[in-house]
Amino acid sequence: MSRTLIQKHSSAIIRGLSEKISALSDLNHKLSKGELRELFVSNILKSFLTEQFSIGTGVIINQAGYQSNQTDIIIYDNRILPPFIKEQHIGVYPAESVIATIEVKSRLTNVEILKAEKAAHKLKNEIYAQKYSIYKDFGLFKPLCAIIGFYGIGSKALVDSEKGKSWLNENIKNIFAICLTNRYSWLNVGKTGWGKRDSDKTTNEETKRFIAVLLDNIRTNSLRRIKQMEQEHKDWLSVYIRDQEAIKNYFNKA
């Protein structure tokens, strides 16, 4: 079966990013994490994300006012986030609006992966802790967490499929998608758990896989979240923008 135009064009988009990074880098200067983030967002994410989602950077805040670590890429649902937060570039995102986060790394080493795992653990188990919401279904709102890198050969632990799966099962509990462009991607989906895809210079399948599975899950999770929020009325926006003594007292007791 021959490749379709959509398959070819999506590969060309990914390849274009890799070529741009190579062209802008030389032996004396590697692009900074911020520069890589901007290229990834402008060249890739904005080409694949549908209009209901937007992209930001900053921190995620819960109803009690506790904040996550600084997060490279925050993907949120425009149907939930109040426009003034986006338009004023506040850089603080209510937990209920955030569907996914992506950490951007120049080099995807074991140390960087474990740092991202630690941040994801804090996000899911502290910021999204049930006690920091006035509603009992807050745990269902935990976002997807992923990490992507662009330079080097990557983590030695992830080169071999069997050893990599064992290392990930032991060390990574809160991240579900890992990608090193032009090298490999690892995804933890379905009943099979962690699975690896090696690079393919013709199709860039390792990176397309990372993006497609991430965005498919973002869409599914956003639909579930909207459905969950529609089941009963919730005053979650009031919790964030109003100064209510009753709410302050509630969380002081938590």
C-alpha positions as a Markdown table, in Angstrom:
| # | Residue | x | y | z |
|---|---|---|---|---|
| 1 | Met | 0.0 | 0.0 | 0.0 |
| 2 | Ser | 1.4 | 3.4 | -1.0 |
| 3 | Arg | 1.7 | 6.2 | 1.4 |
| 4 | Thr | -1.1 | 8.8 | 1.4 |
| 5 | Leu | -0.7 | 12.5 | 0.9 |
| 6 | Ile | -1.6 | 13.1 | 4.5 |
| 7 | Gln | 1.1 | 10.6 | 5.7 |
| 8 | Lys | 3.6 | 12.3 | 3.4 |
| 9 | His | 2.7 | 15.8 | 4.4 |
| 10 | Ser | 2.8 | 15.1 | 8.1 |
| 11 | Ser | 6.2 | 13.5 | 7.7 |
| 12 | Ala | 7.4 | 16.6 | 5.8 |
| 13 | Ile | 6.2 | 18.8 | 8.7 |
| 14 | Ile | 8.2 | 16.8 | 11.2 |
| 15 | Arg | 11.2 | 16.6 | 8.9 |
| 16 | Gly | 11.0 | 20.4 | 8.4 |
| 17 | Leu | 11.4 | 20.9 | 12.1 |
| 18 | Ser | 14.5 | 18.7 | 12.3 |
| 19 | Glu | 16.1 | 20.4 | 9.3 |
| 20 | Lys | 15.4 | 23.9 | 10.8 |
| 21 | Ile | 16.9 | 22.8 | 14.1 |
| 22 | Ser | 20.0 | 21.5 | 12.3 |
| 23 | Ala | 20.3 | 24.6 | 10.2 |
| 24 | Leu | 20.1 | 26.9 | 13.2 |
| 25 | Ser | 22.6 | 24.9 | 15.2 |
| 26 | Asp | 26.3 | 24.4 | 14.7 |
| 27 | Leu | 29.2 | 23.0 | 16.8 |
| 28 | Asn | 29.5 | 26.2 | 18.8 |
| 29 | His | 25.9 | 26.9 | 19.4 |
| 30 | Lys | 23.0 | 24.6 | 20.3 |
| 31 | Leu | 19.6 | 26.1 | 20.4 |
| 32 | Ser | 18.4 | 26.8 | 24.0 |
| 33 | Lys | 15.4 | 25.0 | 25.5 |
| 34 | Gly | 13.3 | 28.1 | 25.0 |
| 35 | Glu | 14.2 | 28.3 | 21.3 |
| 36 | Leu | 13.5 | 24.6 | 20.8 |
| 37 | Arg | 10.2 | 25.1 | 22.6 |
| 38 | Glu | 9.2 | 27.9 | 20.3 |
| 39 | Leu | 10.1 | 25.9 | 17.2 |
| 40 | Phe | 8.2 | 22.8 | 18.4 |
| 41 | Val | 5.1 | 24.9 | 19.2 |
| 42 | Ser | 5.1 | 27.0 | 16.1 |
| 43 | Asn | 6.1 | 24.3 | 13.6 |
| 44 | Ile | 4.5 | 21.2 | 15.0 |
| 45 | Leu | 1.8 | 21.6 | 17.7 |
| 46 | Lys | 0.0 | 24.5 | 16.1 |
| 47 | Ser | -0.1 | 22.4 | 12.9 |
| 48 | Phe | -1.8 | 19.4 | 14.5 |
| 49 | Leu | -3.9 | 20.8 | 17.4 |
| 50 | Thr | -7.5 | 21.6 | 16.7 |
| 51 | Glu | -8.9 | 25.0 | 17.4 |
| 52 | Gln | -10.5 | 24.1 | 20.7 |
| 53 | Phe | -7.1 | 23.8 | 22.3 |
| 54 | Ser | -4.4 | 26.4 | 22.9 |
| 55 | Ile | -0.8 | 26.3 | 24.1 |
| 56 | Gly | 0.8 | 28.2 | 26.9 |
| 57 | Thr | 3.7 | 28.1 | 29.3 |
| 58 | Gly | 3.8 | 28.8 | 33.0 |
| 59 | Val | 2.3 | 27.2 | 36.1 |
| 60 | Ile | -0.8 | 25.2 | 36.9 |
| 61 | Ile | -2.8 | 26.3 | 40.0 |
| 62 | Asn | -5.4 | 24.5 | 42.0 |
| 63 | Gln | -8.4 | 25.8 | 43.9 |
| 64 | Ala | -6.4 | 26.1 | 47.1 |
| 65 | Gly | -3.8 | 28.3 | 45.4 |
| 66 | Tyr | -1.0 | 25.8 | 45.2 |
| 67 | Gln | 1.1 | 25.9 | 42.1 |
| 68 | Ser | 3.0 | 23.4 | 40.0 |
| 69 | Asn | 6.6 | 23.8 | 38.9 |
| 70 | Gln | 7.2 | 26.0 | 35.9 |
| 71 | Thr | 6.0 | 24.0 | 32.9 |
| 72 | Asp | 7.4 | 24.3 | 29.3 |
| 73 | Ile | 4.2 | 23.5 | 27.4 |
| 74 | Ile | 0.7 | 23.6 | 28.8 |
| 75 | Ile | -2.1 | 22.5 | 26.5 |
| 76 | Tyr | -5.5 | 23.7 | 27.7 |
| 77 | Asp | -9.1 | 23.6 | 26.5 |
| 78 | Asn | -10.4 | 26.9 | 25.3 |
| 79 | Arg | -14.0 | 25.9 | 26.3 |
| 80 | Ile | -12.9 | 25.8 | 29.9 |
| 81 | Leu | -10.2 | 28.5 | 30.3 |
| 82 | Pro | -11.6 | 32.1 | 30.7 |
| 83 | Pro | -10.4 | 34.3 | 27.8 |
| 84 | Phe | -8.9 | 37.0 | 30.0 |
| 85 | Ile | -6.2 | 34.5 | 31.3 |
| 86 | Lys | -5.1 | 33.7 | 27.8 |
| 87 | Glu | -5.3 | 37.3 | 26.5 |
| 88 | Gln | -3.4 | 38.9 | 29.3 |
| 89 | His | -0.6 | 36.3 | 29.2 |
| 90 | Ile | -0.8 | 35.7 | 33.0 |
| 91 | Gly | 1.0 | 32.4 | 32.8 |
| 92 | Val | -1.2 | 30.8 | 35.5 |
| 93 | Tyr | -3.6 | 28.1 | 34.4 |
| 94 | Pro | -6.5 | 26.7 | 36.5 |
| 95 | Ala | -6.1 | 22.9 | 36.9 |
| 96 | Glu | -9.5 | 22.2 | 35.5 |
| 97 | Ser | -8.6 | 23.7 | 32.1 |
| 98 | Val | -5.2 | 21.8 | 31.6 |
| 99 | Ile | -5.4 | 18.7 | 29.4 |
| 100 | Ala | -1.7 | 18.0 | 29.0 |
| 101 | Thr | 1.8 | 19.1 | 29.7 |
| 102 | Ile | 5.0 | 18.6 | 27.7 |
| 103 | Glu | 8.5 | 19.1 | 29.0 |
| 104 | Val | 11.1 | 20.2 | 26.4 |
| 105 | Lys | 14.7 | 19.1 | 26.8 |
| 106 | Ser | 17.7 | 19.8 | 24.6 |
| 107 | Arg | 19.2 | 16.3 | 25.5 |
| 108 | Leu | 17.0 | 13.5 | 26.7 |
| 109 | Thr | 19.2 | 12.0 | 29.4 |
| 110 | Asn | 18.2 | 9.7 | 32.3 |
| 111 | Val | 18.6 | 12.7 | 34.6 |
| 112 | Glu | 16.3 | 14.9 | 32.6 |
| 113 | Ile | 13.7 | 12.2 | 32.3 |
| 114 | Leu | 13.7 | 11.6 | 36.0 |
| 115 | Lys | 13.5 | 15.3 | 36.7 |
| 116 | Ala | 10.4 | 15.5 | 34.4 |
| 117 | Glu | 9.0 | 12.4 | 36.2 |
| 118 | Lys | 9.4 | 14.1 | 39.6 |
| 119 | Ala | 7.6 | 17.3 | 38.3 |
| 120 | Ala | 4.8 | 15.1 | 36.9 |
| 121 | His | 4.5 | 13.3 | 40.2 |
| 122 | Lys | 4.1 | 16.6 | 42.0 |
| 123 | Leu | 1.6 | 17.8 | 39.5 |
| 124 | Lys | -0.6 | 14.7 | 39.6 |
| 125 | Asn | -0.3 | 13.9 | 43.3 |
| 126 | Glu | 0.0 | 17.3 | 44.9 |
| 127 | Ile | -1.6 | 19.9 | 42.7 |
| 128 | Tyr | -4.4 | 17.6 | 41.7 |
| 129 | Ala | -4.8 | 16.1 | 45.2 |
| 130 | Gln | -8.5 | 15.6 | 46.0 |
| 131 | Lys | -8.2 | 17.7 | 49.2 |
| 132 | Tyr | -7.4 | 20.8 | 47.1 |
| 133 | Ser | -10.8 | 20.9 | 45.4 |
| 134 | Ile | -14.3 | 21.5 | 46.7 |
| 135 | Tyr | -15.5 | 18.8 | 44.3 |
| 136 | Lys | -15.1 | 15.1 | 44.8 |
| 137 | Asp | -14.2 | 14.2 | 41.2 |
| 138 | Phe | -11.1 | 16.4 | 41.0 |
| 139 | Gly | -8.8 | 13.3 | 40.6 |
| 140 | Leu | -10.4 | 12.6 | 37.2 |
| 141 | Phe | -9.0 | 15.9 | 35.9 |
| 142 | Lys | -5.3 | 14.9 | 36.1 |
| 143 | Pro | -3.5 | 15.9 | 32.8 |
| 144 | Leu | -1.4 | 13.8 | 30.4 |
| 145 | Cys | 2.3 | 14.3 | 30.9 |
| 146 | Ala | 4.9 | 13.9 | 28.2 |
| 147 | Ile | 8.6 | 14.8 | 27.4 |
| 148 | Ile | 10.5 | 15.5 | 24.2 |
| 149 | Gly | 14.1 | 16.0 | 23.4 |
| 150 | Phe | 16.0 | 17.0 | 20.2 |
| 151 | Tyr | 19.8 | 16.5 | 20.6 |
| 152 | Gly | 22.1 | 13.6 | 21.2 |
| 153 | Ile | 21.7 | 9.8 | 21.4 |
| 154 | Gly | 19.4 | 9.9 | 24.4 |
| 155 | Ser | 19.1 | 7.8 | 27.5 |
| 156 | Lys | 21.2 | 4.6 | 27.3 |
| 157 | Ala | 18.5 | 2.9 | 29.3 |
| 158 | Leu | 16.0 | 3.4 | 26.5 |
| 159 | Val | 18.1 | 2.2 | 23.5 |
| 160 | Asp | 17.2 | -1.5 | 24.0 |
| 161 | Ser | 13.5 | -2.4 | 23.9 |
| 162 | Glu | 13.5 | -5.0 | 26.7 |
| 163 | Lys | 15.9 | -3.1 | 29.0 |
| 164 | Gly | 14.1 | 0.2 | 28.3 |
| 165 | Lys | 10.7 | -1.3 | 29.1 |
| 166 | Ser | 12.1 | -2.6 | 32.4 |
| 167 | Trp | 13.7 | 0.7 | 33.3 |
| 168 | Leu | 10.5 | 2.7 | 32.5 |
| 169 | Asn | 8.3 | 0.3 | 34.5 |
| 170 | Glu | 10.6 | 0.8 | 37.5 |
| 171 | Asn | 11.1 | 4.5 | 37.3 |
| 172 | Ile | 8.4 | 6.2 | 35.3 |
| 173 | Lys | 4.8 | 6.3 | 36.7 |
| 174 | Asn | 3.4 | 9.7 | 35.8 |
| 175 | Ile | 4.7 | 10.3 | 32.2 |
| 176 | Phe | 3.1 | 8.4 | 29.4 |
| 177 | Ala | 4.9 | 9.6 | 26.3 |
| 178 | Ile | 8.7 | 10.1 | 25.7 |
| 179 | Cys | 10.3 | 11.1 | 22.4 |
| 180 | Leu | 13.8 | 11.9 | 21.1 |
| 181 | Thr | 13.4 | 13.1 | 17.6 |
| 182 | Asn | 15.2 | 11.1 | 14.9 |
| 183 | Arg | 15.9 | 8.4 | 17.5 |
| 184 | Tyr | 12.9 | 6.8 | 19.1 |
| 185 | Ser | 9.7 | 7.3 | 21.0 |
| 186 | Trp | 8.2 | 5.4 | 23.9 |
| 187 | Leu | 4.5 | 5.3 | 24.8 |
| 188 | Asn | 2.7 | 3.7 | 27.7 |
| 189 | Val | -0.8 | 3.0 | 26.3 |
| 190 | Gly | -3.3 | 0.2 | 26.5 |
| 191 | Lys | -2.8 | -3.2 | 28.0 |
| 192 | Thr | 0.6 | -3.8 | 26.6 |
| 193 | Gly | 2.3 | -0.9 | 28.5 |
| 194 | Trp | 5.5 | 0.7 | 27.4 |
| 195 | Gly | 6.3 | 0.2 | 23.7 |
| 196 | Lys | 9.1 | 1.6 | 21.6 |
| 197 | Arg | 9.3 | 2.8 | 18.0 |
| 198 | Asp | 12.7 | 3.4 | 16.4 |
| 199 | Ser | 13.4 | 6.2 | 14.0 |
| 200 | Asp | 12.7 | 6.1 | 10.3 |
| 201 | Lys | 14.4 | 8.8 | 8.2 |
| 202 | Thr | 11.8 | 8.4 | 5.4 |
| 203 | Thr | 8.6 | 8.6 | 7.5 |
| 204 | Asn | 9.8 | 10.2 | 10.8 |
| 205 | Glu | 7.4 | 7.7 | 12.4 |
| 206 | Glu | 8.9 | 7.8 | 15.9 |
| 207 | Thr | 8.0 | 11.5 | 16.2 |
| 208 | Lys | 4.7 | 11.3 | 14.3 |
| 209 | Arg | 3.7 | 8.4 | 16.7 |
| 210 | Phe | 4.5 | 10.6 | 19.7 |
| 211 | Ile | 2.5 | 13.5 | 18.4 |
| 212 | Ala | -0.5 | 11.5 | 17.1 |
| 213 | Val | -1.0 | 9.4 | 20.2 |
| 214 | Leu | -0.6 | 12.4 | 22.5 |
| 215 | Leu | -3.1 | 14.5 | 20.6 |
| 216 | Asp | -5.6 | 11.6 | 20.2 |
| 217 | Asn | -5.5 | 11.2 | 24.0 |
| 218 | Ile | -5.8 | 15.0 | 24.5 |
| 219 | Arg | -9.0 | 15.0 | 22.4 |
| 220 | Thr | -10.4 | 12.0 | 24.3 |
| 221 | Asn | -9.5 | 13.4 | 27.7 |
| 222 | Ser | -11.0 | 16.8 | 26.9 |
| 223 | Leu | -14.3 | 15.1 | 25.8 |
| 224 | Arg | -14.4 | 13.1 | 29.1 |
| 225 | Arg | -13.7 | 16.3 | 31.1 |
| 226 | Ile | -16.5 | 18.3 | 29.5 |
| 227 | Lys | -18.8 | 15.4 | 30.0 |
| 228 | Gln | -17.8 | 15.1 | 33.6 |
| 229 | Met | -18.3 | 18.9 | 34.1 |
| 230 | Glu | -21.8 | 18.7 | 32.5 |
| 231 | Gln | -23.0 | 16.0 | 34.9 |
| 232 | Glu | -23.7 | 18.5 | 37.6 |
| 233 | His | -23.3 | 22.3 | 38.0 |
| 234 | Lys | -19.9 | 23.3 | 39.4 |
| 235 | Asp | -18.9 | 26.8 | 40.6 |
| 236 | Trp | -15.2 | 26.2 | 39.9 |
| 237 | Leu | -14.6 | 29.6 | 38.2 |
| 238 | Ser | -16.1 | 31.3 | 41.2 |
| 239 | Val | -13.5 | 29.5 | 43.4 |
| 240 | Tyr | -10.7 | 31.0 | 41.3 |
| 241 | Ile | -11.8 | 34.6 | 40.7 |
| 242 | Arg | -13.9 | 35.5 | 43.8 |
| 243 | Asp | -12.7 | 36.4 | 47.2 |
| 244 | Gln | -14.8 | 34.2 | 49.4 |
| 245 | Glu | -14.0 | 33.7 | 53.1 |
| 246 | Ala | -16.0 | 30.4 | 53.1 |
| 247 | Ile | -13.7 | 28.9 | 50.4 |
| 248 | Lys | -10.5 | 30.2 | 52.3 |
| 249 | Asn | -11.7 | 28.6 | 55.5 |
| 250 | Tyr | -12.5 | 25.3 | 53.7 |
| 251 | Phe | -8.9 | 25.0 | 52.4 |
| 252 | Asn | -7.4 | 26.1 | 55.7 |
| 253 | Lys | -8.9 | 23.0 | 57.2 |
| 254 | Ala | -7.6 | 20.7 | 54.4 |
